């Protein structure tokens, strides 16, 4: 830089552009290079994606090597699709006071993260909502309950009670209601998924209990196999998405369905080369068969109905796609996670600083189907515009163990001698409602059923009501009134007097 400066000054002197004195003064001036200030967040685009890459590199290498080692880093980012993702988010939530949003899009065939929006403005909020932001997924977590049910032999046309509320006999009893009201009686698992019926999935996770394992524990294992890395607790409320997960995890896990059961870990960095040209890191995850192909395909077939004729009609993109909406309690989180064979994308909408209810966003209530699904559709239409319209590969039908349909009349279970919680569980599993009354009993302990109507072994229409009498324990001892006090004897009659 100094030699070039002096050369330029010499030419300026030769062309009489400066005097000899000016030339001498300029030559004598020391050259102090000034570094231009770096823009907020760096000179690169896709700030949240780059922040994610930095975190990956810092976990692998020393900080000096990462930031001053002259590394060449190859990533999975598709800058064109990244621009589409950012535009889809920003054009949908463009008013002051609008909630935040994150979007993650992955190629499920190789796990490559091709677009990642971790927030609306990196200069104001560097917290990456796509990778670090964990929130309740609401009904979008029902997909893992669905897959668990299919794995355990339950067919899509299995009828389950949708009446509301559902009293799940956990400790304490878990009371679940439907957002749309009282329910529609006995409906199929397929229909319940399309309409996202809470009471069905609450009953379903309880129905999956067996002697070895609870239904909730089974769901935890399935979610982990599919790509949910956050540690989950096996509570029944898991069925309704009560535990926090990240948008990246959700996209990755749904990608397992897009590939008919093969889990591929998400990838942001494919290769790192040092200053000497040596490859010091290379990432190419091996696909793992996390689900049987026929189970994954059965789940996808049901989830296609969510878009075509369910809660995610606003996610229709003119090609085969499947997915699930999610809305957490009081409209604090709105989700849609959906996929095609080529691309899986998760969208979360909410306020990151506080769990603020989204009762009206651009005039719409904060459901996953009204807030997140349209953003998903806007992005996916653009991102897949040049891709072939592929459908999911057809797989054989699974062998189901559970009964497919329900009879007009079914055998009533014997419920006498059970606790109230056990009565609820047995009746609910058989497809009946229960009405409780109480009575005293000299022989049956308190809290245990004395009798039922109709009796066990008789026939009753499913969704019918069984009346069960619960013991209040032994009747209290009768209160014996004290004997009445004795009345004093009457006074003697007056004596008669005779006149002389």
C-alpha positions in Angstrom: 0.0 0.0 0.0 2.9 2.4 0.8 4.7 1.7 -2.4 1.6 2.2 -4.5 0.9 5.5 -2.7 4.4 6.8 -3.4 4.2 5.7 -7.0 1.0 7.6 -7.5 2.5 10.7 -5.9 5.5 10.5 -8.2 3.3 10.4 -11.3 1.3 13.4 -9.9 4.6 15.3 -9.6 5.7 14.3 -13.1 2.4 15.6 -14.5 2.7 18.9 -12.6 -0.4 18.1 -10.6 1.5 18.8 -7.3 4.6 20.9 -6.4 7.9 19.4 -5.3 7.2 20.7 -1.8 3.7 19.0 -1.7 5.3 15.8 -3.0 8.0 15.8 -0.3 5.4 16.5 2.4 3.1 13.7 1.2 6.0 11.2 1.0 7.0 12.0 4.5 3.5 11.4 5.8 3.3 8.0 7.5 0.6 5.6 6.1 -1.8 4.5 8.8 -4.4 2.1 7.4 -7.9 2.4 8.8 -10.2 -0.6 8.8 -13.7 0.2 7.7 -16.3 -0.4 10.3 -18.0 -3.8 10.0 -21.7 -3.6 9.5 -23.9 -4.9 12.3 -23.9 -8.7 12.2 -21.1 -8.8 9.6 -20.8 -8.3 5.9 -22.7 -11.5 5.0 -26.3 -12.2 4.5 -28.5 -14.8 6.3 -27.3 -13.6 9.7 -29.1 -16.2 11.8 -27.8 -19.1 9.6 -24.3 -17.8 9.8 -24.6 -17.5 13.6 -25.7 -21.1 13.7 -22.6 -22.1 11.6 -20.3 -20.1 13.9 -21.7 -22.0 16.9 -21.1 -25.3 15.2 -17.5 -24.3 14.3 -16.8 -23.1 17.9 -17.9 -26.5 19.2 -15.4 -28.2 16.9 -12.4 -25.8 16.9 -10.6 -23.2 19.0 -11.9 -19.7 18.7 -8.6 -18.4 17.2 -8.8 -20.9 14.4 -12.5 -20.1 13.7 -12.1 -16.4 13.5 -8.5 -15.9 12.4 -7.4 -19.2 10.9 -8.3 -18.5 7.3 -10.8 -21.3 7.2 -12.9 -22.0 4.1 -16.3 -23.1 5.2 -18.7 -24.9 2.9 -22.4 -24.7 4.0 -25.7 -26.0 2.9 -27.4 -22.6 2.5 -29.3 -21.9 -0.7 -29.1 -18.1 -0.9 -31.9 -17.9 -3.4 -34.3 -19.9 -1.2 -33.0 -18.0 1.9 -34.2 -14.8 0.3 -37.5 -16.4 -0.5 -37.9 -17.4 3.2 -37.0 -14.0 4.5 -39.5 -12.3 2.1 -42.2 -14.8 3.0 -41.8 -14.0 6.7 -41.4 -10.2 6.3 -44.2 -9.7 3.9 -46.6 -11.6 6.0 -45.8 -9.9 9.3 -45.1 -6.3 8.2 -47.0 -4.2 10.7 -45.8 -2.6 14.0 -46.5 -4.9 16.9 -46.7 -8.0 14.8 -45.3 -11.2 16.4 -42.0 -12.7 15.7 -41.5 -15.6 13.3 -38.9 -18.3 12.6 -38.7 -20.6 9.6 -36.4 -23.6 8.9 -36.4 -25.5 5.6 -34.5 -28.8 5.1 -33.9 -31.1 2.2 -35.1 -34.3 4.0 -33.1 -36.5 1.6 -29.7 -35.3 2.9 -30.5 -33.2 5.9 -29.2 -30.0 4.4 -30.6 -26.8 5.9 -31.3 -24.7 2.8 -32.9 -21.8 4.6 -33.1 -20.5 8.1 -34.9 -17.5 9.5 -34.2 -17.1 13.2 -36.0 -13.8 13.7 -37.2 -10.6 11.9 -34.2 -8.4 12.6 -30.7 -9.7 13.6 -29.5 -6.2 14.6 -32.2 -6.0 17.3 -32.5 -9.6 18.4 -29.5 -12.0 18.0 -31.4 -14.8 19.8 -31.9 -17.5 17.2 -35.5 -18.5 17.4 -35.1 -21.3 14.9 -32.4 -23.2 16.8 -32.4 -21.7 20.4 -36.0 -20.7 20.7 -38.0 -23.6 22.2 -41.7 -23.2 22.6 -44.8 -25.4 23.0 -45.6 -27.0 19.6 -49.3 -27.5 20.5 -51.1 -29.9 18.2 -48.2 -30.2 15.8 -46.9 -32.7 18.3 -49.9 -34.9 17.8 -48.1 -36.3 14.8 -45.8 -38.3 17.1 -48.8 -39.7 19.0 -50.3 -40.7 15.6 -47.1 -42.5 14.6 -46.9 -44.2 17.9 -50.5 -45.4 17.6 -49.8 -46.7 14.1 -46.7 -48.5 15.3 -48.7 -50.2 18.0 -51.2 -51.6 15.6 -54.0 -49.0 15.6 -55.6 -48.4 12.2 -56.5 -45.0 10.8 -60.2 -46.0 10.8 -60.2 -46.9 14.5 -63.1 -45.1 16.3 -62.3 -43.1 19.4 -64.6 -41.0 21.6 -64.3 -37.3 20.8 -66.7 -36.1 23.5 -65.6 -33.2 25.6 -64.4 -33.0 28.3 -62.2 -36.1 28.5 -61.2 -37.1 32.1 -57.9 -38.9 31.8 -57.3 -41.0 35.0 -53.7 -39.7 35.7 -52.8 -38.4 39.1 -54.5 -36.0 39.4 -57.2 -36.6 36.8 -56.4 -34.7 33.6 -59.4 -32.9 32.2 -59.1 -32.1 28.5 -61.5 -30.1 26.4 -61.9 -29.4 22.7 -61.4 -25.9 21.3 -64.4 -26.3 19.1 -66.9 -27.5 21.7 -68.3 -30.7 22.9 -67.0 -33.0 20.1 -68.6 -35.3 17.5 -69.1 -38.6 19.3 -67.1 -41.5 18.0 -64.8 -40.5 15.1 -61.9 -42.2 13.4 -58.2 -41.5 14.2 -57.9 -40.2 10.6 -60.7 -37.7 11.1 -59.5 -36.7 14.5 -56.1 -35.8 13.1 -57.5 -33.8 10.2 -59.7 -31.8 12.7 -57.0 -31.8 15.5 -59.4 -33.1 18.2 -57.8 -32.7 21.6 -59.9 -35.2 23.5 -59.2 -38.0 21.0 -55.4 -37.6 21.4 -55.7 -37.3 25.1 -57.6 -40.6 25.2 -55.3 -42.1 22.6 -52.1 -41.6 24.5 -53.8 -43.2 27.5 -55.1 -46.1 25.4 -51.5 -46.8 24.4 -50.6 -47.8 28.0 -49.7 -51.4 28.6 -48.2 -53.5 31.4 -44.6 -52.7 30.3 -44.8 -49.0 29.4 -47.1 -46.0 29.4 -48.3 -44.5 26.2 -46.5 -41.2 27.0 -43.2 -43.1 27.3 -43.7 -44.7 23.9 -44.4 -41.3 22.3 -41.2 -39.9 23.8 -39.2 -42.8 22.2 -40.8 -42.3 18.8 -40.2 -38.5 18.9 -36.5 -39.1 19.7 -36.1 -41.6 16.9 -37.7 -39.2 14.5 -35.4 -36.3 15.4 -36.6 -34.5 18.6 -33.4 -34.1 20.6 -34.8 -32.1 23.5 -35.3 -34.3 26.5 -39.0 -34.9 27.0 -40.9 -36.0 30.1 -43.4 -38.9 29.7 -46.5 -37.1 30.8 -49.9 -37.6 29.1 -50.1 -33.9 28.4 -47.3 -34.5 25.9 -50.1 -35.6 23.5 -51.1 -31.9 23.1 -47.6 -30.5 22.8 -47.1 -29.2 26.3 -43.3 -29.4 26.3 -41.0 -27.0 24.4 -39.1 -27.9 21.3 -37.3 -25.9 18.5 -38.4 -25.2 14.9 -35.2 -26.9 13.7 -36.1 -30.1 15.6 -39.6 -30.1 14.3 -38.5 -29.7 10.7 -35.9 -32.5 11.1 -38.4 -34.9 12.7 -41.1 -34.4 10.1 -38.4 -35.0 7.5 -38.3 -38.6 8.7 -41.9 -39.0 7.4 -41.0 -37.3 4.1 -38.4 -40.0 3.4 -40.7 -42.8 4.4 -39.1 -43.4 7.8 -35.4 -42.5 7.2 -34.0 -40.0 9.7 -31.2 -37.8 8.5 -29.6 -35.4 11.0 -29.8 -31.8 10.0 -26.6 -30.3 8.5 -25.5 -26.7 8.1 -21.7 -27.3 7.4 -20.6 -29.8 4.8 -16.8 -29.2 4.8 -14.1 -27.0 6.4 -10.7 -26.5 4.8 -7.8 -24.9 6.6 -5.4 -22.4 5.2 -3.1 -25.1 3.9 -5.8 -26.8 1.9 -6.4 -29.6 4.3 -10.0 -30.8 4.9 -10.3 -30.7 8.7 -14.1 -31.3 8.9 -16.6 -33.1 6.7 -20.2 -33.9 7.4 -22.4 -36.3 5.5 -24.8 -38.0 7.9 -25.9 -41.5 7.2 -29.7 -42.1 6.9 -31.1 -44.2 9.8 -34.3 -46.2 9.3 -36.2 -44.7 12.3 -39.7 -45.9 11.3 -40.9 -48.8 9.2 -41.7 -47.4 5.7 -45.3 -48.5 5.8 -45.8 -46.7 9.1 -44.3 -43.5 7.8 -46.4 -43.7 4.6 -49.6 -44.4 6.6 -48.9 -41.3 8.8 -48.2 -39.2 5.7 -51.4 -40.3 4.1 -53.3 -39.1 7.1 -51.4 -35.8 7.3 -52.1 -35.1 3.6 -55.7 -34.9 4.7 -54.8 -32.1 7.2 -53.9 -29.9 4.2 -56.6 -31.1 1.7 -59.5 -31.2 4.1 -58.5 -30.2 7.6 -57.1 -27.4 9.7 -54.4 -26.5 7.2 -56.4 -25.8 4.1 -54.4 -22.5 3.8 -51.2 -24.6 3.3 -52.4 -26.0 -0.1 -49.6 -25.4 -2.7 -50.9 -27.3 -5.7 -48.8 -30.4 -5.2 -48.8 -33.4 -2.8 -47.9 -32.2 0.7 -48.5 -33.3 4.2 -48.3 -31.5 7.6 -49.9 -30.6 10.9 -51.0 -27.3 12.5 -50.3 -26.4 16.1 -51.6 -23.8 18.5 -50.5 -23.6 22.1 -52.8 -22.6 24.9 -54.3 -19.1 24.7 -52.9 -18.6 21.2 -49.3 -18.0 22.4 -47.6 -20.1 19.7 -48.8 -20.8 16.2 -47.1 -23.6 14.2 -47.2 -25.3 10.9 -44.8 -28.1 10.0 -45.2 -29.6 6.5 -43.3 -31.5 3.8 -43.1 -32.8 0.3 -40.7 -35.5 -0.9 -38.1 -32.7 -1.6 -38.5 -30.2 1.2 -39.7 -30.0 4.8 -40.3 -26.7 6.4 -41.4 -25.6 9.9 -42.9 -22.2 10.7 -43.4 -20.8 14.2 -45.1 -17.5 15.0 -45.2 -15.9 18.4 -43.7 -13.2 20.7 -40.3 -14.4 21.7 -39.9 -12.1 24.7 -43.1 -13.1 26.4 -45.8 -15.7 25.9 -48.3 -13.1 24.7 -51.7 -14.3 23.4 -52.2 -13.6 19.7 -55.9 -12.9 19.8 -55.8 -10.8 16.7 -53.0 -10.6 14.1 -54.1 -8.8 11.0 -57.7 -9.5 12.1 -57.1 -13.3 12.5 -57.0 -15.4 15.7 -53.6 -16.9 16.4 -54.1 -20.4 15.1 -51.4 -22.4 13.3 -53.8 -22.7 10.4 -54.4 -19.0 10.1 -50.9 -17.5 10.9 -48.2 -20.1 10.3 -49.7 -22.2 7.4 -50.0 -19.2 5.0 -46.3 -18.3 5.5 -45.4 -21.9 4.9 -47.4 -22.0 1.7 -46.0 -18.7 0.4 -42.4 -20.0 0.9 -43.0 -23.5 -0.4 -44.7 -22.4 -3.6 -41.6 -20.3 -4.5 -39.0 -22.7 -3.3 -40.5 -25.6 -5.2 -41.5 -23.7 -8.3 -38.7 -25.3 -10.4 -39.1 -28.8 -8.9 -41.1 -31.7 -10.2 -44.5 -32.4 -8.6 -43.7 -35.6 -6.8 -45.9 -37.7 -4.7 -44.7 -39.9 -1.8 -43.7 -43.4 -2.7 -46.5 -45.9 -2.0 -45.8 -48.5 0.7 -47.6 -51.6 1.8 -50.4 -51.3 4.3 -49.3 -52.0 7.9 -50.6 -55.0 9.7 -52.9 -53.5 12.4 -53.8 -55.4 15.6 -56.6 -53.2 16.9 -60.2 -53.5 15.8 -60.9 -51.2 12.9 -64.6 -50.3 13.5 -67.0 -50.2 16.3 -70.2 -52.2 16.6 -73.6 -50.6 17.3 -73.6 -52.5 20.6 -70.5 -53.5 22.5 -70.0 -55.5 25.7 -70.0 -53.4 28.8 -66.9 -53.9 31.0 -67.2 -55.0 34.6 -66.5 -52.0 36.7 -67.4 -53.0 40.2 -64.7 -53.2 42.8 -62.6 -50.6 41.0 -61.4 -47.1 42.1 -62.9 -44.2 40.4 -59.8 -43.6 38.3 -59.8 -47.2 37.1 -63.5 -47.1 36.2 -62.8 -44.0 34.0 -59.9 -45.7 32.3 -61.7 -49.0 31.6 -64.9 -47.4 30.4 -63.1 -44.8 28.3 -61.0 -47.5 26.6 -64.2 -49.5 25.8 -65.8 -46.4 24.3 -68.3 -45.6 27.1 -69.1 -42.5 29.2 -69.6 -42.8 33.0 -72.0 -41.0 35.3 -71.0 -41.3 39.0 -73.3 -41.3 42.1 -72.3 -42.0 45.7 -73.8 -44.1 48.4 -72.8 -45.6 51.8 -71.7 -49.2 52.0 -71.0 -51.5 55.0 -68.7 -53.7 52.9 -67.1 -51.6 50.1 -64.3 -49.2 51.0 -64.7 -45.5 50.3 -63.7 -44.5 46.7 -64.4 -48.0 45.3 -67.4 -48.8 43.0 -70.3 -50.7 44.5 -72.4 -51.5 41.5 -73.1 -50.4 37.9 -75.9 -50.1 35.5 -76.0 -51.7 32.9 -74.1 -54.6 34.4 -70.8 -55.9 33.1 -71.2 -58.4 30.3 -74.4 -56.8 28.9 -74.5 -55.0 25.6 -74.7 -51.2 25.2 -74.3 -48.8 22.3 -70.8 -47.3 22.2 -70.7 -43.8 23.4 -73.5 -44.8 25.8 -73.4 -44.0 29.5 -72.8 -46.4 32.4 -74.0 -45.3 35.8 -71.5 -46.3 38.5 -72.2 -46.0 42.3 -69.0 -45.1 44.3 -68.8 -46.0 48.0 -68.7 -43.2 50.5 -67.6 -45.7 53.1 -69.5 -47.1 56.1 -72.6 -45.1 57.0 -72.2 -42.9 60.1 -73.5 -44.4 63.3 -77.1 -43.4 63.9 -77.6 -40.6 66.4 -79.7 -42.0 69.3 -81.7 -39.1 71.0 -81.4 -39.1 74.9 -84.4 -40.5 76.7 -87.0 -37.9 77.7 -86.7 -36.6 81.3 -89.2 -38.1 83.7 -92.1 -35.7 84.6 -92.7 -35.1 88.3 -95.8 -36.8 89.6 -98.9 -34.7 89.7 -99.8 -33.1 92.9 -102.3 -34.9 95.1 -105.8 -33.8 94.8 -107.0 -31.4 97.4 -108.5 -33.1 100.5 -112.3 -32.8 101.0 -113.5 -31.0 104.0 -116.9 -31.6 105.6 -118.8 -29.1 107.5 -119.7 -30.1 111.0 
